[in-house]
Amino acid sequence: MLFEIETDKTLEQIDENIRAAAANHKFGVLGVHDLREAMAKKGVAFDDTCLVYEVCNPQQAKKVLELNSGFSSLLPCTISVYGSKGRTKLSTVLPSELAKLFGGAELEPISLEVESAVKAIMKETAK
């Protein structure tokens, strides 16, 4: 269900790489959530790095939404960047697995296209 890879890149390099790789695959970065920072604002201490990137390809999103607006709960795709002690991982929930939860066979081709692109973005980010 999860696709996960490890990298030795710094957070700054990851941020730069993920934005460039996303653009190369016609995706945009809609937002980045720093979960450590968000928890700290609520008085919860969390020492590890945990960033969540929201990425989206508007053409693919349009196809999904035209099938069923309820599928909007699958959007955008997320890529998590997390780790501690010098080990950083990138992970995502596979779009094809999420599509299965909705039982929509019509989502399969789109989810596999998106999944391929998200995996490529992650691999390009990590190298």
C-alpha positions as CSV (number, residue, x, y, z in Angstrom):
1,M,0.0,0.0,0.0
2,L,2.9,2.3,0.7
3,F,5.7,3.1,-1.7
4,E,8.8,4.2,0.2
5,I,12.4,5.1,-0.7
6,E,15.3,6.4,1.3
7,T,17.6,9.3,0.5
8,D,20.6,11.0,1.8
9,K,19.6,14.4,0.5
10,T,19.1,17.4,2.8
11,L,15.7,18.8,3.4
12,E,16.6,21.8,1.3
13,Q,17.7,19.5,-1.6
14,I,14.6,17.4,-1.2
15,D,12.4,20.5,-1.4
16,E,14.2,21.8,-4.5
17,N,14.2,18.4,-6.2
18,I,10.6,17.5,-5.4
19,R,9.4,20.8,-6.9
20,A,11.5,20.4,-10.1
21,A,10.5,16.7,-10.5
22,A,6.8,17.5,-10.0
23,A,7.0,20.2,-12.6
24,N,8.7,17.8,-15.0
25,H,5.7,15.4,-14.7
26,K,3.1,18.2,-15.0
27,F,2.4,18.2,-11.3
28,G,2.4,21.2,-9.0
29,V,3.2,21.4,-5.3
30,L,0.0,22.8,-3.8
31,G,1.3,23.0,-0.2
32,V,3.8,21.7,2.3
33,H,2.8,20.8,5.9
34,D,5.4,20.7,8.6
35,L,3.9,18.3,11.1
36,R,6.6,18.9,13.7
37,E,5.9,22.7,13.5
38,A,2.1,22.2,13.6
39,M,2.3,20.0,16.7
40,A,4.6,22.4,18.4
41,K,2.0,25.1,17.9
42,K,-0.4,22.9,19.8
43,G,2.1,22.2,22.6
44,V,3.0,18.7,21.4
45,A,6.7,17.9,21.2
46,F,7.8,15.8,18.2
47,D,11.5,15.7,17.5
48,D,11.6,14.0,14.1
49,T,11.2,15.6,10.7
50,C,7.8,15.1,9.1
51,L,6.8,17.1,6.0
52,V,3.8,16.4,3.8
53,Y,3.9,17.6,0.3
54,E,0.6,17.9,-1.6
55,V,1.1,17.4,-5.3
56,C,-1.5,17.5,-8.1
57,N,-1.7,17.2,-11.8
58,P,-4.7,19.3,-12.8
59,Q,-5.5,17.3,-15.9
60,Q,-5.6,14.1,-14.0
61,A,-7.6,15.6,-11.2
62,K,-10.2,16.8,-13.7
63,K,-10.6,13.3,-15.1
64,V,-11.1,11.9,-11.6
65,L,-13.6,14.6,-10.6
66,E,-15.6,14.2,-13.8
67,L,-16.0,10.5,-13.0
68,N,-17.3,11.3,-9.5
69,S,-16.9,14.4,-7.4
70,G,-16.8,12.2,-4.3
71,F,-13.4,11.1,-5.5
72,S,-12.1,14.5,-4.4
73,S,-11.3,12.9,-1.1
74,L,-8.4,11.2,-2.9
75,L,-7.0,14.5,-3.9
76,P,-4.3,15.8,-3.9
77,C,-1.7,13.1,-3.8
78,T,0.7,13.3,-0.8
79,I,4.4,12.6,-0.5
80,S,5.7,12.4,3.0
81,V,9.3,13.3,3.9
82,Y,10.3,12.0,7.3
83,G,13.1,10.7,9.3
84,S,15.5,11.1,12.1
85,K,19.2,10.6,12.9
86,G,20.3,11.3,9.3
87,R,18.0,8.9,7.6
88,T,15.3,10.4,5.5
89,K,12.5,8.6,3.7
90,L,9.9,9.6,1.2
91,S,6.6,7.7,1.1
92,T,3.2,7.8,-0.5
93,V,0.1,5.8,-0.4
94,L,-0.3,4.2,-3.9
95,P,-3.1,5.8,-5.8
96,S,-4.1,2.5,-7.3
97,E,-4.7,1.1,-3.8
98,L,-6.7,4.2,-2.8
99,A,-8.8,3.7,-5.9
100,K,-9.6,0.2,-4.9
101,L,-11.1,1.4,-1.7
102,F,-13.7,3.2,-3.7
103,G,-14.5,0.2,-5.8
104,G,-14.4,2.2,-9.0
105,A,-12.8,0.2,-11.8
106,E,-13.1,3.3,-13.9
107,L,-10.4,4.9,-11.7
108,E,-7.9,2.2,-12.3
109,P,-6.3,3.6,-15.5
110,I,-6.0,7.1,-14.1
111,S,-4.7,5.9,-10.8
112,L,-2.0,3.8,-12.4
113,E,-0.9,6.8,-14.6
114,V,-0.8,9.1,-11.5
115,E,1.0,6.4,-9.5
116,S,3.7,6.0,-12.1
117,A,4.3,9.8,-12.1
118,V,4.3,10.1,-8.3
119,K,6.9,7.2,-8.1
120,A,9.0,8.9,-10.7
121,I,8.8,12.2,-8.8
122,M,10.0,10.5,-5.7
123,K,12.8,8.6,-7.4
124,E,14.0,11.8,-9.1
125,T,13.8,13.6,-5.7
126,A,15.8,11.0,-3.9
127,K,18.7,10.6,-6.4
